[in-house]
Amino acid sequence: MSYKIAPSILAADYANFASELARIDASGAEYVHIDIMDGQFVPNISWGADVVASMRKHSKLVFDCHLMVTNPEHHIEEFARAGADIISIHVEATPHIHGALQKIRQAGVKASVVINPGTPVDSIKHVLNLVDQVLVMTVNPGFGGQAFLPETMDKVRELAALREEKGLDFDIEVDGGIDGQSISQAKEAGANVFVAGSYVFNGDVNERVQTLRDAING
């Protein structure tokens, strides 16, 4: 299994996306995690597809776009056109999760389904065959800098067991409160993609990404 680190640009300097993307690239991280928030599904508002398109001009890294928006199926094509490589949508945000995931795949983008800390794995069992990735929120979505919720690791373990049982091949991503300690818990539970925002950007990006890498390789 390959392990991937995904710095969250939500914690970066918004006035200097080009240089921040260059710092992520230089760190050796595999993904850039981009949080899209609409002020409805979560309280905060971030940015739209036009900002993602402007970022795309400055980076060849994998763009892991996390849509924290109501009715994400209405926005899939625009984020695909903007340069998303992976589009993650919340099962809680749409009554049409099966069709919405199909729509992502039809757009030529990898499909990812997201569950919040209070949402059971049972809610997505019926679509696991459609996804390239499952994102388990390890904090409540919408705000950076929150503390990791260790109880969410039960869901990571459950997903890893289901993947094995059903012979599926999806990544398990974790997002929220990931640092040099919690990343080890997440890896042991079965996660292989790790989103880190405040931890990465509140220090030297290269050093912080290396610390995360050392923790998952240790």
Buried (B, 14 or more C-beta within 10 A) or exposed (E): EEBBBBBBBBBBEEEEBEEBBBBBBEBEBBBBBBBBBBEEBBEBEBBBBEBBBBBBEBBEBBBBBBBBBBBBBEBBBBBBBBBBBBBBBBBBBBEEBEEBBBBBBEBEBBBBBBBBBEBEBEBBEEBBEBBBBBBBBBBEBBEBEBEBBEEBBEBBBBBBEBBEEEEEEBBBBBBBBBBBEBBBBBBEBBBBBBBBBBBBBEEEBBEBBBBBBEBBEE
